[in-house]
Amino acid sequence: MVKTGSHIVAIGRLIRLPNLLIILLTQSLIRWSLIGPLLKANGMSLQMSPSLFVMLMLATMLVTAGGYVINDYFDRKIDTVNNPKEVIVGRSISLRHTMTIHLVLTTLGILLGIYVAWATDFIALGILFLLGSGILWFYSTTYKRQVLLGNLIVALMTGMVPMLVLLFELPLQYRQYGSLLAAGSFNLSYIALWVSGFAGFAFILTLAREIIKDAEDLKGDTSYGRRTLPASAGITVSKAVVVFLYAITALSLILIYLVYLPDRFTLIYILVLLMLPLATAIFLTLKAKTARHFHVISILTKSIMITGLLYTLLVHYIVQHYS
């Protein structure tokens, strides 16, 4: 019984269960706190059924979990240098079982994603799950060993998580409200702009975080010849790139507030919960020297991403009370 329990815990760590829960939170908030209220304010409503939406979230999580598993499978040697106490593959879970878990998770995710695409009458969207799983495989085997390419892929995949909710909802909206949209009563590009903003926020900060994580794992990466940005260009250049990405994020938030969202609630949220942590992240990055320092910055960046996502709750409140 103890062995079974520890095996389950090991699988939970292997598939990054907390990260999968963040995916669930992300897609739920994008649907219920952003797209739904914006549609309702214009006399429309969500068309994807709750059951299909649950399947969409599950498909996204399954493919992502499969990507985590195969990444750990190919990274097991480097991980013994960077995080020897955290290594699961080859210790808690055998290589054969690890590959089996990857294949099962990825296959189920692809099939479920294709089914959801078929059920929404836009089967072509199912390709996204097949393409995503393939990209995650090649990321683990090839792309992550190339300067910035692996980081960009992870950032892109993260940005796609909120976009999937929009992409699967749009065909149903056009089917239900085609005449209304054709008459110009409402433009869905407004909602697309909102979702794209959150996706872009996730993309930039994920890119910064991936570079920070590479700086944290510099010892193992250089030992095995991996050409990450810190290993190829050095820590100083990498820190400069990360600070630039943080600065771009901060400037974008200021611009968005001034042009699109000039309300006091948004101002307070941005200044206290986003700008202040970003300024802290910049300061810590400039001062960082050890792997532990970079680990702290990585955690802070992840918390900023989650806080940015939670802004959807404020959007829901504003739309509900002031539209």
Stockholm file with secondary structure:
# STOCKHOLM 1.0

chainA/1-323         MVKTGSHIVAIGRLIRLPNLLIILLTQSLIRWSLIGPLLKANGMSLQMSPSLFVMLMLATMLVTAGGYVINDYFDRKIDTVNNPKEVIVGRSISLRHTMTIHLVLTTLGILLGIYVAWATDFIALGILFLLGSGILWFYSTTYKRQVLLGNLIVALMTGMVPMLVLLFELPLQYRQYGSLLAAGSFNLSYIALWVSGFAGFAFILTLAREIIKDAEDLKGDTSYGRRTLPASAGITVSKAVVVFLYAITALSLILIYLVYLPDRFTLIYILVLLMLPLATAIFLTLKAKTARHFHVISILTKSIMITGLLYTLLVHYIVQHYS
#=GR chainA/1-323 SS CHHHHHHHHHHHHHTTHHHHHHHHHHHHHIIIIIIHHHHHTTTCCCCSCHHHHHHHHHHHHHHHHHHHHHHHHHTHHHHHHHCGGGCCBTTTBCHHHHHHHHHHHHHHHHHHHHHHHHHTTCGGGGHHHHHHHHHHHHHHHTGGGSTTHHHHHHHHHHHHHHHHHHHHHHHHHHHHHHHHHHTTSCCTHHHHHHHHHHHHHHHHHHHHHHHHHHHHTHHHHHHTTCCCHHHHHCHHHHHHHHHHHHHHHHHHHHHHHHHTCCCHHHHHIIIIIIIHHHHHHHHHHHHCCSHHHHHHHHHHHHHHHHHHHHHHHHHHHHHHHHC
#=GC SS_cons         CHHHHHHHHHHHHHTTHHHHHHHHHHHHHIIIIIIHHHHHTTTCCCCSCHHHHHHHHHHHHHHHHHHHHHHHHHTHHHHHHHCGGGCCBTTTBCHHHHHHHHHHHHHHHHHHHHHHHHHTTCGGGGHHHHHHHHHHHHHHHTGGGSTTHHHHHHHHHHHHHHHHHHHHHHHHHHHHHHHHHHTTSCCTHHHHHHHHHHHHHHHHHHHHHHHHHHHHTHHHHHHTTCCCHHHHHCHHHHHHHHHHHHHHHHHHHHHHHHHTCCCHHHHHIIIIIIIHHHHHHHHHHHHCCSHHHHHHHHHHHHHHHHHHHHHHHHHHHHHHHHC
//
